Amino acid sequence: MEPIAKTFKGEIQFGIVDIEVAGSIVKDIHLDESKPPRIALQDSRRERVVAIDPQADISRPGLDIFVRGFLEGDDHQGDKA
C-alpha cells in the first residue's frame, strides 16, 4: 500500500482500519457488514464510497486503477481491481 500512497500523495489519504476493533466504520460508510471490503475509499466532500470486492485479488496495478478511477469519479473501478 505504501508505494500507491506515495504515488497519490497530496491527492488522497490512505489509512488502515482494523474492522475487528472499529467495525462500525463499515456501517458508517454504508457497506455490506457481512462482507467487509479489504479496501474502501470515502470522499466525504462528495458523499461517495467505493470499495473493492473482498474476494478480489488486489495487485499494485489493480489498486492504482481503483484509486485513479475514484479520483476521476468512476464509482465502479473497484469491480475491476
mmCIF file of the N, C-alpha and C atoms, coordinates in Angstrom:
data_MODEL
# 
_entry.id   MODEL 
# 
loop_
_atom_site.group_PDB 
_atom_site.id 
_atom_site.type_symbol 
_atom_site.label_atom_id 
_atom_site.label_alt_id 
_atom_site.label_comp_id 
_atom_site.label_asym_id 
_atom_site.label_entity_id 
_atom_site.label_seq_id 
_atom_site.pdbx_PDB_ins_code 
_atom_site.Cartn_x 
_atom_site.Cartn_y 
_atom_site.Cartn_z 
_atom_site.occupancy 
_atom_site.B_iso_or_equiv 
_atom_site.pdbx_formal_charge 
_atom_site.auth_seq_id 
_atom_site.auth_comp_id 
_atom_site.auth_asym_id 
_atom_site.auth_atom_id 
_atom_site.pdbx_PDB_model_num 
ATOM 1   N N  . MET A 1 1  ? 0.820   -1.188  0.000   1.00 0.00 ? 1  MET A N  1 
ATOM 2   C CA . MET A 1 1  ? 0.000   0.000   0.000   1.00 0.00 ? 1  MET A CA 1 
ATOM 3   C C  . MET A 1 1  ? 0.868   1.257   0.000   1.00 0.00 ? 1  MET A C  1 
ATOM 4   N N  . GLU A 1 2  ? 2.021   1.208   0.635   1.00 0.00 ? 2  GLU A N  1 
ATOM 5   C CA . GLU A 1 2  ? 2.868   2.403   0.741   1.00 0.00 ? 2  GLU A CA 1 
ATOM 6   C C  . GLU A 1 2  ? 3.271   2.980   -0.620  1.00 0.00 ? 2  GLU A C  1 
ATOM 7   N N  . PRO A 1 3  ? 3.678   2.147   -1.605  1.00 0.00 ? 3  PRO A N  1 
ATOM 8   C CA . PRO A 1 3  ? 4.040   2.729   -2.909  1.00 0.00 ? 3  PRO A CA 1 
ATOM 9   C C  . PRO A 1 3  ? 2.863   3.440   -3.584  1.00 0.00 ? 3  PRO A C  1 
ATOM 10  N N  . ILE A 1 4  ? 1.672   2.885   -3.450  1.00 0.00 ? 4  ILE A N  1 
ATOM 11  C CA . ILE A 1 4  ? 0.490   3.532   -4.029  1.00 0.00 ? 4  ILE A CA 1 
ATOM 12  C C  . ILE A 1 4  ? 0.209   4.837   -3.288  1.00 0.00 ? 4  ILE A C  1 
ATOM 13  N N  . ALA A 1 5  ? 0.328   4.822   -1.971  1.00 0.00 ? 5  ALA A N  1 
ATOM 14  C CA . ALA A 1 5  ? 0.100   6.037   -1.181  1.00 0.00 ? 5  ALA A CA 1 
ATOM 15  C C  . ALA A 1 5  ? 1.067   7.136   -1.599  1.00 0.00 ? 5  ALA A C  1 
ATOM 16  N N  . LYS A 1 6  ? 2.315   6.773   -1.854  1.00 0.00 ? 6  LYS A N  1 
ATOM 17  C CA . LYS A 1 6  ? 3.300   7.772   -2.293  1.00 0.00 ? 6  LYS A CA 1 
ATOM 18  C C  . LYS A 1 6  ? 2.934   8.336   -3.656  1.00 0.00 ? 6  LYS A C  1 
ATOM 19  N N  . THR A 1 7  ? 2.420   7.486   -4.540  1.00 0.00 ? 7  THR A N  1 
ATOM 20  C CA . THR A 1 7  ? 2.024   7.923   -5.877  1.00 0.00 ? 7  THR A CA 1 
ATOM 21  C C  . THR A 1 7  ? 0.948   8.999   -5.810  1.00 0.00 ? 7  THR A C  1 
ATOM 22  N N  . PHE A 1 8  ? 0.019   8.838   -4.884  1.00 0.00 ? 8  PHE A N  1 
ATOM 23  C CA . PHE A 1 8  ? -1.123  9.746   -4.797  1.00 0.00 ? 8  PHE A CA 1 
ATOM 24  C C  . PHE A 1 8  ? -1.016  10.742  -3.647  1.00 0.00 ? 8  PHE A C  1 
ATOM 25  N N  . LYS A 1 9  ? 0.190   10.933  -3.128  1.00 0.00 ? 9  LYS A N  1 
ATOM 26  C CA . LYS A 1 9  ? 0.401   11.860  -2.021  1.00 0.00 ? 9  LYS A CA 1 
ATOM 27  C C  . LYS A 1 9  ? -0.118  13.244  -2.407  1.00 0.00 ? 9  LYS A C  1 
ATOM 28  N N  . GLY A 1 10 ? -0.879  13.829  -1.520  1.00 0.00 ? 10 GLY A N  1 
ATOM 29  C CA . GLY A 1 10 ? -1.447  15.146  -1.769  1.00 0.00 ? 10 GLY A CA 1 
ATOM 30  C C  . GLY A 1 10 ? -2.805  15.105  -2.445  1.00 0.00 ? 10 GLY A C  1 
ATOM 31  N N  . GLU A 1 11 ? -3.178  13.955  -3.008  1.00 0.00 ? 11 GLU A N  1 
ATOM 32  C CA . GLU A 1 11 ? -4.469  13.831  -3.672  1.00 0.00 ? 11 GLU A CA 1 
ATOM 33  C C  . GLU A 1 11 ? -5.481  13.066  -2.828  1.00 0.00 ? 11 GLU A C  1 
ATOM 34  N N  . ILE A 1 12 ? -4.991  12.105  -2.056  1.00 0.00 ? 12 ILE A N  1 
ATOM 35  C CA . ILE A 1 12 ? -5.863  11.237  -1.285  1.00 0.00 ? 12 ILE A CA 1 
ATOM 36  C C  . ILE A 1 12 ? -5.075  10.735  -0.079  1.00 0.00 ? 12 ILE A C  1 
ATOM 37  N N  . GLN A 1 13 ? -5.779  10.476  1.005   1.00 0.00 ? 13 GLN A N  1 
ATOM 38  C CA . GLN A 1 13 ? -5.123  9.933   2.196   1.00 0.00 ? 13 GLN A CA 1 
ATOM 39  C C  . GLN A 1 13 ? -5.479  8.458   2.330   1.00 0.00 ? 13 GLN A C  1 
ATOM 40  N N  . PHE A 1 14 ? -4.501  7.678   2.754   1.00 0.00 ? 14 PHE A N  1 
ATOM 41  C CA . PHE A 1 14 ? -4.701  6.247   2.955   1.00 0.00 ? 14 PHE A CA 1 
ATOM 42  C C  . PHE A 1 14 ? -4.639  5.944   4.446   1.00 0.00 ? 14 PHE A C  1 
ATOM 43  N N  . GLY A 1 15 ? -5.424  4.993   4.868   1.00 0.00 ? 15 GLY A N  1 
ATOM 44  C CA . GLY A 1 15 ? -5.395  4.549   6.249   1.00 0.00 ? 15 GLY A CA 1 
ATOM 45  C C  . GLY A 1 15 ? -5.818  3.093   6.318   1.00 0.00 ? 15 GLY A C  1 
ATOM 46  N N  . ILE A 1 16 ? -5.430  2.433   7.357   1.00 0.00 ? 16 ILE A N  1 
ATOM 47  C CA . ILE A 1 16 ? -5.803  1.043   7.569   1.00 0.00 ? 16 ILE A CA 1 
ATOM 48  C C  . ILE A 1 16 ? -6.695  0.994   8.795   1.00 0.00 ? 16 ILE A C  1 
ATOM 49  N N  . VAL A 1 17 ? -7.813  0.306   8.654   1.00 0.00 ? 17 VAL A N  1 
ATOM 50  C CA . VAL A 1 17 ? -8.764  0.187   9.749   1.00 0.00 ? 17 VAL A CA 1 
ATOM 51  C C  . VAL A 1 17 ? -8.918  -1.286  10.096  1.00 0.00 ? 17 VAL A C  1 
ATOM 52  N N  . ASP A 1 18 ? -8.766  -1.608  11.347  1.00 0.00 ? 18 ASP A N  1 
ATOM 53  C CA . ASP A 1 18 ? -8.996  -2.969  11.830  1.00 0.00 ? 18 ASP A CA 1 
ATOM 54  C C  . ASP A 1 18 ? -10.479 -3.084  12.134  1.00 0.00 ? 18 ASP A C  1 
ATOM 55  N N  . ILE A 1 19 ? -11.241 -3.776  11.271  1.00 0.00 ? 19 ILE A N  1 
ATOM 56  C CA . ILE A 1 19 ? -12.681 -3.828  11.474  1.00 0.00 ? 19 ILE A CA 1 
ATOM 57  C C  . ILE A 1 19 ? -13.070 -4.664  12.686  1.00 0.00 ? 19 ILE A C  1 
ATOM 58  N N  . GLU A 1 20 ? -12.137 -5.473  13.187  1.00 0.00 ? 20 GLU A N  1 
ATOM 59  C CA . GLU A 1 20 ? -12.409 -6.190  14.435  1.00 0.00 ? 20 GLU A CA 1 
ATOM 60  C C  . GLU A 1 20 ? -12.562 -5.180  15.570  1.00 0.00 ? 20 GLU A C  1 
ATOM 61  N N  . VAL A 1 21 ? -11.797 -4.115  15.519  1.00 0.00 ? 21 VAL A N  1 
ATOM 62  C CA . VAL A 1 21 ? -11.814 -3.092  16.559  1.00 0.00 ? 21 VAL A CA 1 
ATOM 63  C C  . VAL A 1 21 ? -12.802 -1.973  16.215  1.00 0.00 ? 21 VAL A C  1 
ATOM 64  N N  . ALA A 1 22 ? -12.864 -1.603  14.951  1.00 0.00 ? 22 ALA A N  1 
ATOM 65  C CA . ALA A 1 22 ? -13.679 -0.458  14.531  1.00 0.00 ? 22 ALA A CA 1 
ATOM 66  C C  . ALA A 1 22 ? -14.697 -0.863  13.477  1.00 0.00 ? 22 ALA A C  1 
ATOM 67  N N  . GLY A 1 23 ? -15.413 -1.933  13.727  1.00 0.00 ? 23 GLY A N  1 
ATOM 68  C CA . GLY A 1 23 ? -16.380 -2.457  12.758  1.00 0.00 ? 23 GLY A CA 1 
ATOM 69  C C  . GLY A 1 23 ? -17.482 -1.496  12.397  1.00 0.00 ? 23 GLY A C  1 
ATOM 70  N N  . SER A 1 24 ? -17.765 -0.537  13.254  1.00 0.00 ? 24 SER A N  1 
ATOM 71  C CA . SER A 1 24 ? -18.840 0.415   12.961  1.00 0.00 ? 24 SER A CA 1 
ATOM 72  C C  . SER A 1 24 ? -18.520 1.268   11.740  1.00 0.00 ? 24 SER A C  1 
ATOM 73  N N  . ILE A 1 25 ? -17.248 1.349   11.376  1.00 0.00 ? 25 ILE A N  1 
ATOM 74  C CA . ILE A 1 25 ? -16.869 2.144   10.202  1.00 0.00 ? 25 ILE A CA 1 
ATOM 75  C C  . ILE A 1 25 ? -17.527 1.584   8.947   1.00 0.00 ? 25 ILE A C  1 
ATOM 76  N N  . VAL A 1 26 ? -17.582 0.260   8.829   1.00 0.00 ? 26 VAL A N  1 
ATOM 77  C CA . VAL A 1 26 ? -18.216 -0.367  7.662   1.00 0.00 ? 26 VAL A CA 1 
ATOM 78  C C  . VAL A 1 26 ? -19.673 0.074   7.569   1.00 0.00 ? 26 VAL A C  1 
ATOM 79  N N  . LYS A 1 27 ? -20.360 0.082   8.691   1.00 0.00 ? 27 LYS A N  1 
ATOM 80  C CA . LYS A 1 27 ? -21.753 0.526   8.713   1.00 0.00 ? 27 LYS A CA 1 
ATOM 81  C C  . LYS A 1 27 ? -21.842 2.019   8.428   1.00 0.00 ? 27 LYS A C  1 
ATOM 82  N N  . ASP A 1 28 ? -20.947 2.795   9.012   1.00 0.00 ? 28 ASP A N  1 
ATOM 83  C CA . ASP A 1 28 ? -20.973 4.254   8.837   1.00 0.00 ? 28 ASP A CA 1 
ATOM 84  C C  . ASP A 1 28 ? -20.824 4.679   7.387   1.00 0.00 ? 28 ASP A C  1 
ATOM 85  N N  . ILE A 1 29 ? -20.063 3.911   6.611   1.00 0.00 ? 29 ILE A N  1 
ATOM 86  C CA . ILE A 1 29 ? -19.888 4.289   5.201   1.00 0.00 ? 29 ILE A CA 1 
ATOM 87  C C  . ILE A 1 29 ? -20.780 3.457   4.281   1.00 0.00 ? 29 ILE A C  1 
ATOM 88  N N  . HIS A 1 30 ? -21.790 2.815   4.891   1.00 0.00 ? 30 HIS A N  1 
ATOM 89  C CA . HIS A 1 30 ? -22.877 2.146   4.158   1.00 0.00 ? 30 HIS A CA 1 
ATOM 90  C C  . HIS A 1 30 ? -22.399 0.990   3.275   1.00 0.00 ? 30 HIS A C  1 
ATOM 91  N N  . LEU A 1 31 ? -21.516 0.154   3.823   1.00 0.00 ? 31 LEU A N  1 
ATOM 92  C CA . LEU A 1 31 ? -21.076 -1.031  3.103   1.00 0.00 ? 31 LEU A CA 1 
ATOM 93  C C  . LEU A 1 31 ? -21.687 -2.265  3.750   1.00 0.00 ? 31 LEU A C  1 
ATOM 94  N N  . ASP A 1 32 ? -21.705 -3.363  3.017   1.00 0.00 ? 32 ASP A N  1 
ATOM 95  C CA . ASP A 1 32 ? -22.280 -4.617  3.497   1.00 0.00 ? 32 ASP A CA 1 
ATOM 96  C C  . ASP A 1 32 ? -21.468 -5.140  4.681   1.00 0.00 ? 32 ASP A C  1 
ATOM 97  N N  . GLU A 1 33 ? -22.093 -5.184  5.852   1.00 0.00 ? 33 GLU A N  1 
ATOM 98  C CA . GLU A 1 33 ? -21.397 -5.611  7.059   1.00 0.00 ? 33 GLU A CA 1 
ATOM 99  C C  . GLU A 1 33 ? -21.037 -7.102  7.027   1.00 0.00 ? 33 GLU A C  1 
ATOM 100 N N  . SER A 1 34 ? -21.763 -7.890  6.252   1.00 0.00 ? 34 SER A N  1 
ATOM 101 C CA . SER A 1 34 ? -21.467 -9.324  6.198   1.00 0.00 ? 34 SER A CA 1 
ATOM 102 C C  . SER A 1 34 ? -20.260 -9.633  5.318   1.00 0.00 ? 34 SER A C  1 
ATOM 103 N N  . LYS A 1 35 ? -19.885 -8.688  4.441   1.00 0.00 ? 35 LYS A N  1 
ATOM 104 C CA . LYS A 1 35 ? -18.728 -8.863  3.564   1.00 0.00 ? 35 LYS A CA 1 
ATOM 105 C C  . LYS A 1 35 ? -17.895 -7.592  3.559   1.00 0.00 ? 35 LYS A C  1 
ATOM 106 N N  . PRO A 1 36 ? -17.241 -7.266  4.669   1.00 0.00 ? 36 PRO A N  1 
ATOM 107 C CA . PRO A 1 36 ? -16.479 -6.012  4.697   1.00 0.00 ? 36 PRO A CA 1 
ATOM 108 C C  . PRO A 1 36 ? -15.355 -6.023  3.664   1.00 0.00 ? 36 PRO A C  1 
ATOM 109 N N  . PRO A 1 37 ? -15.147 -4.890  3.011   1.00 0.00 ? 37 PRO A N  1 
ATOM 110 C CA . PRO A 1 37 ? -14.097 -4.817  1.989   1.00 0.00 ? 37 PRO A CA 1 
ATOM 111 C C  . PRO A 1 37 ? -12.717 -4.787  2.618   1.00 0.00 ? 37 PRO A C  1 
ATOM 112 N N  . ARG A 1 38 ? -11.738 -5.208  1.824   1.00 0.00 ? 38 ARG A N  1 
ATOM 113 C CA . ARG A 1 38 ? -10.361 -5.061  2.292   1.00 0.00 ? 38 ARG A CA 1 
ATOM 114 C C  . ARG A 1 38 ? -9.890  -3.638  2.074   1.00 0.00 ? 38 ARG A C  1 
ATOM 115 N N  . ILE A 1 39 ? -10.410 -2.996  1.049   1.00 0.00 ? 39 ILE A N  1 
ATOM 116 C CA . ILE A 1 39 ? -10.034 -1.610  0.756   1.00 0.00 ? 39 ILE A CA 1 
ATOM 117 C C  . ILE A 1 39 ? -11.281 -0.851  0.324   1.00 0.00 ? 39 ILE A C  1 
ATOM 118 N N  . ALA A 1 40 ? -11.452 0.321   0.894   1.00 0.00 ? 40 ALA A N  1 
ATOM 119 C CA . ALA A 1 40 ? -12.543 1.212   0.506   1.00 0.00 ? 40 ALA A CA 1 
ATOM 120 C C  . ALA A 1 40 ? -12.020 2.634   0.551   1.00 0.00 ? 40 ALA A C  1 
ATOM 121 N N  . LEU A 1 41 ? -12.560 3.458   -0.303  1.00 0.00 ? 41 LEU A N  1 
ATOM 122 C CA . LEU A 1 41 ? -12.210 4.873   -0.323  1.00 0.00 ? 41 LEU A CA 1 
ATOM 123 C C  . LEU A 1 41 ? -13.479 5.672   -0.078  1.00 0.00 ? 41 LEU A C  1 
ATOM 124 N N  . GLN A 1 42 ? -13.361 6.694   0.740   1.00 0.00 ? 42 GLN A N  1 
ATOM 125 C CA . GLN A 1 42 ? -14.503 7.553   1.026   1.00 0.00 ? 42 GLN A CA 1 
ATOM 126 C C  . GLN A 1 42 ? -14.126 8.986   0.705   1.00 0.00 ? 42 GLN A C  1 
ATOM 127 N N  . ASP A 1 43 ? -14.999 9.639   -0.027  1.00 0.00 ? 43 ASP A N  1 
ATOM 128 C CA . ASP A 1 43 ? -14.851 11.062  -0.322  1.00 0.00 ? 43 ASP A CA 1 
ATOM 129 C C  . ASP A 1 43 ? -15.969 11.771  0.427   1.00 0.00 ? 43 ASP A C  1 
ATOM 130 N N  . SER A 1 44 ? -15.650 12.295  1.593   1.00 0.00 ? 44 SER A N  1 
ATOM 131 C CA . SER A 1 44 ? -16.679 12.911  2.435   1.00 0.00 ? 44 SER A CA 1 
ATOM 132 C C  . SER A 1 44 ? -17.209 14.214  1.843   1.00 0.00 ? 44 SER A C  1 
ATOM 133 N N  . ARG A 1 45 ? -16.423 14.870  0.998   1.00 0.00 ? 45 ARG A N  1 
ATOM 134 C CA . ARG A 1 45 ? -16.892 16.113  0.380   1.00 0.00 ? 45 ARG A CA 1 
ATOM 135 C C  . ARG A 1 45 ? -18.017 15.835  -0.610  1.00 0.00 ? 45 ARG A C  1 
ATOM 136 N N  . ARG A 1 46 ? -17.920 14.720  -1.325  1.00 0.00 ? 46 ARG A N  1 
ATOM 137 C CA . ARG A 1 46 ? -18.933 14.372  -2.330  1.00 0.00 ? 46 ARG A CA 1 
ATOM 138 C C  . ARG A 1 46 ? -19.885 13.284  -1.838  1.00 0.00 ? 46 ARG A C  1 
ATOM 139 N N  . GLU A 1 47 ? -19.688 12.837  -0.604  1.00 0.00 ? 47 GLU A N  1 
ATOM 140 C CA . GLU A 1 47 ? -20.512 11.797  -0.005  1.00 0.00 ? 47 GLU A CA 1 
ATOM 141 C C  . GLU A 1 47 ? -20.576 10.542  -0.870  1.00 0.00 ? 47 GLU A C  1 
ATOM 142 N N  . ARG A 1 48 ? -19.395 10.024  -1.248  1.00 0.00 ? 48 ARG A N  1 
ATOM 143 C CA . ARG A 1 48 ? -19.354 8.777   -2.013  1.00 0.00 ? 48 ARG A CA 1 
ATOM 144 C C  . ARG A 1 48 ? -18.349 7.819   -1.400  1.00 0.00 ? 48 ARG A C  1 
ATOM 145 N N  . VAL A 1 49 ? -18.653 6.546   -1.560  1.00 0.00 ? 49 VAL A N  1 
ATOM 146 C CA . VAL A 1 49 ? -17.794 5.483   -1.073  1.00 0.00 ? 49 VAL A CA 1 
ATOM 147 C C  . VAL A 1 49 ? -17.656 4.452   -2.177  1.00 0.00 ? 49 VAL A C  1 
ATOM 148 N N  . VAL A 1 50 ? -16.451 3.976   -2.385  1.00 0.00 ? 50 VAL A N  1 
ATOM 149 C CA . VAL A 1 50 ? -16.190 2.916   -3.351  1.00 0.00 ? 50 VAL A CA 1 
ATOM 150 C C  . VAL A 1 50 ? -15.353 1.862   -2.640  1.00 0.00 ? 50 VAL A C  1 
ATOM 151 N N  . ALA A 1 51 ? -15.706 0.593   -2.834  1.00 0.00 ? 51 ALA A N  1 
ATOM 152 C CA . ALA A 1 51 ? -14.977 -0.490  -2.182  1.00 0.00 ? 51 ALA A CA 1 
ATOM 153 C C  . ALA A 1 51 ? -14.579 -1.547  -3.197  1.00 0.00 ? 51 ALA A C  1 
ATOM 154 N N  . ILE A 1 52 ? -13.432 -2.150  -2.966  1.00 0.00 ? 52 ILE A N  1 
ATOM 155 C CA . ILE A 1 52 ? -13.010 -3.300  -3.770  1.00 0.00 ? 52 ILE A CA 1 
ATOM 156 C C  . ILE A 1 52 ? -13.665 -4.531  -3.171  1.00 0.00 ? 52 ILE A C  1 
ATOM 157 N N  . ASP A 1 53 ? -14.203 -5.371  -4.021  1.00 0.00 ? 53 ASP A N  1 
ATOM 158 C CA . ASP A 1 53 ? -14.825 -6.617  -3.589  1.00 0.00 ? 53 ASP A CA 1 
ATOM 159 C C  . ASP A 1 53 ? -13.874 -7.356  -2.649  1.00 0.00 ? 53 ASP A C  1 
ATOM 160 N N  . PRO A 1 54 ? -14.367 -7.841  -1.501  1.00 0.00 ? 54 PRO A N  1 
ATOM 161 C CA . PRO A 1 54 ? -13.488 -8.512  -0.537  1.00 0.00 ? 54 PRO A CA 1 
ATOM 162 C C  . PRO A 1 54 ? -12.824 -9.772  -1.081  1.00 0.00 ? 54 PRO A C  1 
ATOM 163 N N  . GLN A 1 55 ? -13.356 -10.346 -2.150  1.00 0.00 ? 55 GLN A N  1 
ATOM 164 C CA . GLN A 1 55 ? -12.771 -11.541 -2.742  1.00 0.00 ? 55 GLN A CA 1 
ATOM 165 C C  . GLN A 1 55 ? -11.774 -11.232 -3.858  1.00 0.00 ? 55 GLN A C  1 
ATOM 166 N N  . ALA A 1 56 ? -11.674 -9.982  -4.239  1.00 0.00 ? 56 ALA A N  1 
ATOM 167 C CA . ALA A 1 56 ? -10.808 -9.590  -5.356  1.00 0.00 ? 56 ALA A CA 1 
ATOM 168 C C  . ALA A 1 56 ? -9.332  -9.770  -5.002  1.00 0.00 ? 56 ALA A C  1 
ATOM 169 N N  . ASP A 1 57 ? -8.556  -10.133 -5.998  1.00 0.00 ? 57 ASP A N  1 
ATOM 170 C CA . ASP A 1 57 ? -7.111  -10.223 -5.852  1.00 0.00 ? 57 ASP A CA 1 
ATOM 171 C C  . ASP A 1 57 ? -6.564  -8.817  -6.057  1.00 0.00 ? 57 ASP A C  1 
ATOM 172 N N  . ILE A 1 58 ? -6.035  -8.238  -5.004  1.00 0.00 ? 58 ILE A N  1 
ATOM 173 C CA . ILE A 1 58 ? -5.575  -6.849  -5.072  1.00 0.00 ? 58 ILE A CA 1 
ATOM 174 C C  . ILE A 1 58 ? -4.092  -6.823  -5.436  1.00 0.00 ? 58 ILE A C  1 
ATOM 175 N N  . SER A 1 59 ? -3.836  -6.356  -6.636  1.00 0.00 ? 59 SER A N  1 
ATOM 176 C CA . SER A 1 59 ? -2.458  -6.205  -7.100  1.00 0.00 ? 59 SER A CA 1 
ATOM 177 C C  . SER A 1 59 ? -2.140  -4.714  -7.126  1.00 0.00 ? 59 SER A C  1 
ATOM 178 N N  . ARG A 1 60 ? -0.872  -4.390  -7.237  1.00 0.00 ? 60 ARG A N  1 
ATOM 179 C CA . ARG A 1 60 ? -0.496  -2.971  -7.305  1.00 0.00 ? 60 ARG A CA 1 
ATOM 180 C C  . ARG A 1 60 ? -1.127  -2.289  -8.521  1.00 0.00 ? 60 ARG A C  1 
ATOM 181 N N  . PRO A 1 61 ? -1.062  -2.904  -9.724  1.00 0.00 ? 61 PRO A N  1 
ATOM 182 C CA . PRO A 1 61 ? -1.715  -2.243  -10.862 1.00 0.00 ? 61 PRO A CA 1 
ATOM 183 C C  . PRO A 1 61 ? -3.230  -2.099  -10.664 1.00 0.00 ? 61 PRO A C  1 
ATOM 184 N N  . GLY A 1 62 ? -3.857  -3.115  -10.072 1.00 0.00 ? 62 GLY A N  1 
ATOM 185 C CA . GLY A 1 62 ? -5.295  -3.049  -9.832  1.00 0.00 ? 62 GLY A CA 1 
ATOM 186 C C  . GLY A 1 62 ? -5.651  -1.958  -8.853  1.00 0.00 ? 62 GLY A C  1 
ATOM 187 N N  . LEU A 1 63 ? -4.842  -1.802  -7.820  1.00 0.00 ? 63 LEU A N  1 
ATOM 188 C CA . LEU A 1 63 ? -5.085  -0.761  -6.829  1.00 0.00 ? 63 LEU A CA 1 
ATOM 189 C C  . LEU A 1 63 ? -4.863  0.623   -7.441  1.00 0.00 ? 63 LEU A C  1 
ATOM 190 N N  . ASP A 1 64 ? -3.876  0.737   -8.296  1.00 0.00 ? 64 ASP A N  1 
ATOM 191 C CA . ASP A 1 64 ? -3.617  2.001   -8.989  1.00 0.00 ? 64 ASP A CA 1 
ATOM 192 C C  . ASP A 1 64 ? -4.832  2.395   -9.838  1.00 0.00 ? 64 ASP A C  1 
ATOM 193 N N  . ILE A 1 65 ? -5.386  1.430   -10.571 1.00 0.00 ? 65 ILE A N  1 
ATOM 194 C CA . ILE A 1 65 ? -6.577  1.680   -11.397 1.00 0.00 ? 65 ILE A CA 1 
ATOM 195 C C  . ILE A 1 65 ? -7.746  2.091   -10.517 1.00 0.00 ? 65 ILE A C  1 
ATOM 196 N N  . PHE A 1 66 ? -7.918  1.398   -9.403  1.00 0.00 ? 66 PHE A N  1 
ATOM 197 C CA . PHE A 1 66 ? -9.000  1.684   -8.461  1.00 0.00 ? 66 PHE A CA 1 
ATOM 198 C C  . PHE A 1 66 ? -8.924  3.127   -7.956  1.00 0.00 ? 66 PHE A C  1 
ATOM 199 N N  . VAL A 1 67 ? -7.751  3.545   -7.494  1.00 0.00 ? 67 VAL A N  1 
ATOM 200 C CA . VAL A 1 67 ? -7.594  4.888   -6.933  1.00 0.00 ? 67 VAL A CA 1 
ATOM 201 C C  . VAL A 1 67 ? -7.746  5.945   -8.018  1.00 0.00 ? 67 VAL A C  1 
ATOM 202 N N  . ARG A 1 68 ? -7.121  5.737   -9.180  1.00 0.00 ? 68 ARG A N  1 
ATOM 203 C CA . ARG A 1 68 ? -7.261  6.713   -10.271 1.00 0.00 ? 68 ARG A CA 1 
ATOM 204 C C  . ARG A 1 68 ? -8.720  6.869   -10.681 1.00 0.00 ? 68 ARG A C  1 
ATOM 205 N N  . GLY A 1 69 ? -9.429  5.752   -10.795 1.00 0.00 ? 69 GLY A N  1 
ATOM 206 C CA . GLY A 1 69 ? -10.848 5.804   -11.149 1.00 0.00 ? 69 GLY A CA 1 
ATOM 207 C C  . GLY A 1 69 ? -11.663 6.557   -10.116 1.00 0.00 ? 69 GLY A C  1 
ATOM 208 N N  . PHE A 1 70 ? -11.364 6.312   -8.855  1.00 0.00 ? 70 PHE A N  1 
ATOM 209 C CA . PHE A 1 70 ? -12.065 7.006   -7.775  1.00 0.00 ? 70 PHE A CA 1 
ATOM 210 C C  . PHE A 1 70 ? -11.840 8.509   -7.872  1.00 0.00 ? 70 PHE A C  1 
ATOM 211 N N  . LEU A 1 71 ? -10.602 8.908   -8.082  1.00 0.00 ? 71 LEU A N  1 
ATOM 212 C CA . LEU A 1 71 ? -10.280 10.334  -8.188  1.00 0.00 ? 71 LEU A CA 1 
ATOM 213 C C  . LEU A 1 71 ? -10.952 10.980  -9.395  1.00 0.00 ? 71 LEU A C  1 
ATOM 214 N N  . GLU A 1 72 ? -11.184 10.191  -10.446 1.00 0.00 ? 72 GLU A N  1 
ATOM 215 C CA . GLU A 1 72 ? -11.829 10.710  -11.653 1.00 0.00 ? 72 GLU A CA 1 
ATOM 216 C C  . GLU A 1 72 ? -13.354 10.624  -11.574 1.00 0.00 ? 72 GLU A C  1 
ATOM 217 N N  . GLY A 1 73 ? -13.875 10.059  -10.472 1.00 0.00 ? 73 GLY A N  1 
ATOM 218 C CA . GLY A 1 73 ? -15.319 9.999   -10.286 1.00 0.00 ? 73 GLY A CA 1 
ATOM 219 C C  . GLY A 1 73 ? -15.974 8.715   -10.724 1.00 0.00 ? 73 GLY A C  1 
ATOM 220 N N  . ASP A 1 74 ? -15.199 7.690   -11.092 1.00 0.00 ? 74 ASP A N  1 
ATOM 221 C CA . ASP A 1 74 ? -15.763 6.410   -11.522 1.00 0.00 ? 74 ASP A CA 1 
ATOM 222 C C  . ASP A 1 74 ? -15.991 5.531   -10.290 1.00 0.00 ? 74 ASP A C  1 
ATOM 223 N N  . ASP A 1 75 ? -17.236 5.359   -9.886  1.00 0.00 ? 75 ASP A N  1 
ATOM 224 C CA . ASP A 1 75 ? -17.573 4.575   -8.706  1.00 0.00 ? 75 ASP A CA 1 
ATOM 225 C C  . ASP A 1 75 ? -17.536 3.072   -8.953  1.00 0.00 ? 75 ASP A C  1 
ATOM 226 N N  . HIS A 1 76 ? -17.245 2.635   -10.156 1.00 0.00 ? 76 HIS A N  1 
ATOM 227 C CA . HIS A 1 76 ? -17.260 1.200   -10.455 1.00 0.00 ? 76 HIS A CA 1 
ATOM 228 C C  . HIS A 1 76 ? -15.880 0.620   -10.678 1.00 0.00 ? 76 HIS A C  1 
ATOM 229 N N  . GLN A 1 77 ? -14.843 1.383   -10.472 1.00 0.00 ? 77 GLN A N  1 
ATOM 230 C CA . GLN A 1 77 ? -13.482 0.888   -10.664 1.00 0.00 ? 77 GLN A CA 1 
ATOM 231 C C  . GLN A 1 77 ? -13.155 -0.265  -9.728  1.00 0.00 ? 77 GLN A C  1 
ATOM 232 N N  . GLY A 1 78 ? -13.749 -0.305  -8.548  1.00 0.00 ? 78 GLY A N  1 
ATOM 233 C CA . GLY A 1 78 ? -13.471 -1.363  -7.598  1.00 0.00 ? 78 GLY A CA 1 
ATOM 234 C C  . GLY A 1 78 ? -13.799 -2.734  -8.137  1.00 0.00 ? 78 GLY A C  1 
ATOM 235 N N  . ASP A 1 79 ? -14.750 -2.801  -9.067  1.00 0.00 ? 79 ASP A N  1 
ATOM 236 C CA . ASP A 1 79 ? -15.123 -4.077  -9.662  1.00 0.00 ? 79 ASP A CA 1 
ATOM 237 C C  . ASP A 1 79 ? -14.026 -4.624  -10.558 1.00 0.00 ? 79 ASP A C  1 
ATOM 238 N N  . LYS A 1 80 ? -13.110 -3.756  -11.007 1.00 0.00 ? 80 LYS A N  1 
ATOM 239 C CA . LYS A 1 80 ? -12.086 -4.153  -11.974 1.00 0.00 ? 80 LYS A CA 1 
ATOM 240 C C  . LYS A 1 80 ? -10.727 -4.411  -11.343 1.00 0.00 ? 80 LYS A C  1 
ATOM 241 N N  . ALA A 1 81 ? -10.567 -4.118  -10.060 1.00 0.00 ? 81 ALA A N  1 
ATOM 242 C CA . ALA A 1 81 ? -9.268  -4.249  -9.398  1.00 0.00 ? 81 ALA A CA 1 
ATOM 243 C C  . ALA A 1 81 ? -8.844  -5.696  -9.281  1.00 0.00 ? 81 ALA A C  1 
# 
